[in-house]
């Protein structure tokens, strides 16, 4: 039986890369890698031209980005390609699609080198299970393996949200994590002192993965995950309860806008709202919409064109 990986390769204009990346990331919990050489224009003058770097790298196309979506043999590459393609077309993003087969041995020997422990904020450290980390006093170490759900900490959207989340958590807080992915935001909140966290995702794999990660990090007894779509299933949305002290959501701008009233209803007065997955050119729209919807703006974090916005109900 073939146990290799399929690499779906979506090539898009560099100016559309962030939007395309967001679409691919939300469609697939599998590994995603972005090939983007646009910074070469800025870096070459700083390092004295291409003489100091590999000539092949210097010659790379800087006007397009390539989004690699890696799928295991158990996943349907055709179905995933069709899903992402449909959403890219709906967003007006032109693309070319290619695919390659990556041998299982090559994959296993190469992908782990890109995932190392990383410090985020003041106290949080995220590490994959195969990497040792010598924690200092006060460090809170989250063990999250890249795998079947989005949010291993290697992505900017997770990091900027965690930086907003860390100073917000108070002992005893009840947390609602929409689009929980791997559960990393919920687990961080619980390690920081939250009383409980409920993670919600439309991806069933993410729901199971988040629960497994919570147990791995010793907070499984305070974490619950549920599978469902709060946008389309009103009874499901109602069953999530209300009165939360903090609601975090690492999704995309358009979904945040559609869930604005839902967020308002789920938070207690004075509760904190943290929104991530927002590209820079959508941040002003999201901020204006939420300020007009009863929220007060309280802060922002950004990294490489991705934004997380903080509000209070």
C-alpha positions in Angstrom: 0.0 0.0 0.0 1.3 3.5 -0.8 2.2 5.3 2.4 3.7 8.4 0.7 2.4 12.0 0.9 0.8 14.1 -1.8 2.0 17.7 -2.2 -0.7 19.9 -3.6 1.0 23.1 -5.0 -1.1 26.2 -5.4 0.9 29.0 -7.2 -0.6 32.5 -6.7 0.4 36.1 -7.3 2.5 37.3 -4.4 -0.1 40.1 -3.5 -2.7 37.4 -3.0 -0.6 35.0 -1.1 -1.8 35.9 2.4 -5.5 35.4 1.4 -4.6 32.1 -0.3 -2.6 30.9 2.6 -5.6 31.6 5.0 -7.9 29.7 2.7 -5.6 26.7 2.5 -4.8 26.7 6.2 -8.5 26.6 7.2 -9.3 23.9 4.6 -6.6 21.5 5.7 -5.3 20.5 9.1 -2.4 18.9 7.4 1.1 20.4 6.9 1.3 23.6 4.9 4.5 25.2 3.7 4.7 28.6 1.9 7.4 29.2 -0.7 7.8 33.0 -0.9 10.9 34.6 -2.3 9.5 38.2 -2.5 11.8 39.4 0.3 14.8 38.7 -1.9 14.3 42.1 -3.5 14.8 43.7 -0.1 17.6 41.4 1.1 19.9 41.3 -2.0 21.0 45.0 -1.6 21.6 44.5 2.1 24.0 41.6 1.6 25.7 43.0 -1.5 23.9 41.1 -4.2 23.5 37.5 -5.2 27.2 36.6 -4.9 26.7 35.6 -1.3 23.7 33.3 -1.7 22.9 30.3 -3.8 22.4 31.2 -7.4 19.4 29.0 -7.8 17.8 30.7 -4.8 18.6 34.2 -6.2 16.9 33.3 -9.4 13.6 32.2 -7.9 10.4 33.9 -9.0 9.7 36.7 -6.6 6.3 37.7 -8.1 4.5 34.5 -7.1 4.2 32.3 -3.9 3.7 28.6 -3.9 1.5 27.1 -1.2 2.2 23.5 -0.5 -0.5 21.4 1.2 0.8 18.0 2.3 -1.7 15.1 2.5 -1.2 11.6 3.8 -2.2 8.5 1.9 -5.5 8.4 3.9 -6.6 11.8 2.7 -8.3 12.5 -0.6 -6.0 14.7 -2.6 -8.6 15.2 -5.3 -11.3 16.3 -2.8 -8.9 18.7 -1.0 -7.7 20.2 -4.3 -11.3 20.7 -5.4 -12.2 22.3 -2.1 -9.3 24.8 -2.0 -9.7 25.6 -5.7 -13.4 26.4 -5.3 -12.7 28.8 -2.4 -9.7 30.5 -4.2 -11.9 31.1 -7.3 -14.7 32.5 -5.1 -12.2 34.9 -3.5 -11.1 36.0 -7.0 -7.6 34.5 -6.6 -6.1 33.2 -9.8 -3.8 30.2 -9.4 -2.2 27.2 -11.0 -2.4 23.8 -9.3 0.3 21.2 -9.4 1.0 18.1 -7.4 3.9 15.9 -6.4 4.4 12.7 -4.5 6.7 12.8 -1.5 8.1 9.5 -0.3 7.3 8.6 3.2 10.9 8.1 4.1 11.9 11.4 2.6 9.1 13.1 4.5 9.8 11.5 7.9 13.5 12.4 7.6 13.0 16.0 6.6 9.9 17.8 7.9 10.8 17.7 11.6 13.9 19.8 11.2 11.6 22.9 10.6 9.8 22.6 14.0 11.8 23.7 17.0 10.8 25.0 20.5 9.9 28.7 20.3 9.2 31.3 23.0 6.0 33.3 22.5 5.3 36.2 24.8 6.8 36.3 28.3 6.1 32.8 29.6 4.8 30.6 26.9 7.0 28.1 25.1 5.7 25.8 22.4 7.7 22.7 21.6 7.2 19.5 19.5 7.3 16.3 21.5 10.6 15.2 19.9 12.5 18.3 20.9 14.0 18.7 24.4 13.7 22.1 26.1 15.3 23.3 29.3 12.6 25.5 30.9 13.4 28.4 33.1 11.6 29.4 36.2 8.1 30.7 35.3 8.1 29.1 31.8 4.9 27.4 30.7 5.7 24.8 28.1 3.1 23.5 25.7 3.8 20.3 23.8 2.1 20.6 20.5 3.0 18.4 17.5 2.3 19.6 13.9 -0.2 17.1 12.6 -3.9 16.7 12.0 -5.1 20.1 13.0 -4.2 23.8 12.4 -2.2 25.7 15.0 1.1 24.1 16.0 2.6 27.5 17.0 4.6 27.7 13.8 2.1 30.0 12.2 2.0 33.8 12.7 -1.8 33.8 13.4 -1.3 31.5 16.4 1.6 33.5 17.8 0.0 36.9 17.6 -3.1 35.6 19.3 -1.1 34.0 22.1 0.7 37.2 22.7 -2.6 39.0 23.2 -4.0 36.1 25.3 -1.2 35.8 27.8 -1.8 39.0 29.8 -5.6 38.7 29.5 -6.1 35.4 31.4 -7.2 35.6 35.0 -7.5 32.7 37.5 -11.0 31.1 37.2 -11.7 32.4 33.6 -14.1 30.4 31.4 -12.7 30.4 27.8 -14.5 29.7 24.5 -12.1 28.9 21.7 -13.7 29.1 18.2 -11.9 27.3 15.4 -9.8 25.6 18.0 -7.6 23.6 15.6 -4.9 21.8 17.7 -6.3 23.4 20.9 -3.2 25.4 21.4 -5.0 28.6 22.5 -7.2 26.7 24.9 -4.3 24.8 26.4 -2.3 28.0 26.8 -5.2 29.7 28.6 -5.6 26.7 31.0 -1.8 26.6 31.8 -2.0 30.4 32.4 -4.8 29.8 35.0 -8.1 29.6 33.3 -10.6 27.4 35.0 -12.1 25.8 31.9 -11.9 26.0 28.1 -14.3 24.8 25.4 -12.8 24.3 22.0 -15.1 24.3 18.9 -14.2 23.4 15.3 -16.0 22.4 12.1 -13.3 19.9 11.5 -13.9 16.6 13.4 -10.2 15.7 13.3 -9.4 19.0 15.0 -11.8 18.2 17.8 -10.2 14.9 18.5 -6.6 16.3 18.2 -7.4 19.2 20.5 -8.7 16.8 23.2 -5.6 14.6 22.8 -3.3 17.6 23.1 -5.1 18.8 26.2 -4.5 15.4 27.9 -0.8 15.5 26.7 -0.4 18.8 28.5 -2.1 17.8 31.7 -5.2 19.9 31.3 -7.6 17.4 29.8 -9.9 17.4 32.8 -10.6 21.2 32.3 -10.9 21.1 28.5 -13.9 20.1 26.3 -14.1 20.0 22.5 -17.2 20.0 20.3 -17.7 19.5 16.6 -20.1 21.7 14.8 -20.8 24.9 12.8 -22.0 27.9 14.9 -22.8 29.8 11.7 -25.3 27.3 10.2 -26.5 25.4 13.2 -28.5 27.6 15.6 -29.2 24.8 18.2 -25.5 23.9 18.3 -24.6 27.6 18.8 -27.1 28.0 21.6 -25.8 24.8 23.3 -22.4 26.3 23.7 -23.7 28.5 26.5 -22.8 32.1 27.4 -21.2 34.2 30.0 -17.6 33.5 29.0 -14.8 35.6 30.4 -12.7 35.3 27.2 -13.4 34.3 23.7 -10.6 33.7 21.2 -11.0 32.9 17.5 -8.2 32.2 15.0 -10.3 32.0 11.8 -10.4 34.6 8.9 -11.8 38.1 8.7 -15.0 37.3 6.8 -16.0 34.6 9.3 -15.3 37.0 12.2 -17.6 39.6 10.7 -20.4 37.0 10.3 -20.0 35.8 13.9 -19.9 39.3 15.5 -23.3 39.0 17.2 -22.5 35.4 18.2 -19.3 36.6 19.9 -21.2 39.4 21.7 -23.9 37.0 23.0 -21.4 34.5 24.3 -19.2 36.9 26.3 -20.2 38.4 29.6 -20.1 42.2 29.9 -16.5 43.1 30.3 -15.4 39.9 28.7 -12.3 39.9 26.4 -12.5 39.0 22.7 -9.3 38.1 20.8 -9.6 37.8 17.0 -6.7 36.4 14.8 -6.3 35.1 11.3 -6.7 38.7 9.9 -4.5 39.9 7.1 -3.2 43.4 7.5 -5.5 45.0 4.8 -8.6 43.7 6.5 -7.7 44.8 10.0 -9.3 48.2 9.8 -12.6 46.8 8.4 -12.8 44.2 11.3 -12.0 46.8 13.9 -14.6 49.3 12.6 -17.3 46.5 12.4 -16.7 45.3 16.0 -16.5 48.8 17.5 -19.8 49.6 15.9 -21.2 46.3 17.3 -20.7 47.0 21.0 -17.0 46.2 21.5 -14.2 48.5 22.7 -10.8 48.1 21.0 -8.0 47.2 23.5 -4.9 46.1 21.5 -3.2 44.6 18.5 -0.4 42.3 17.7 1.1 41.8 14.3 3.7 39.6 12.5 4.5 39.3 8.8 1.3 40.8 7.7 -1.0 38.9 10.1 -2.9 40.7 12.8 -4.7 39.8 16.0 -7.1 42.3 17.5 -8.2 42.6 21.1 -11.6 43.9 22.2 -13.8 44.1 25.4 -17.5 43.6 25.3 
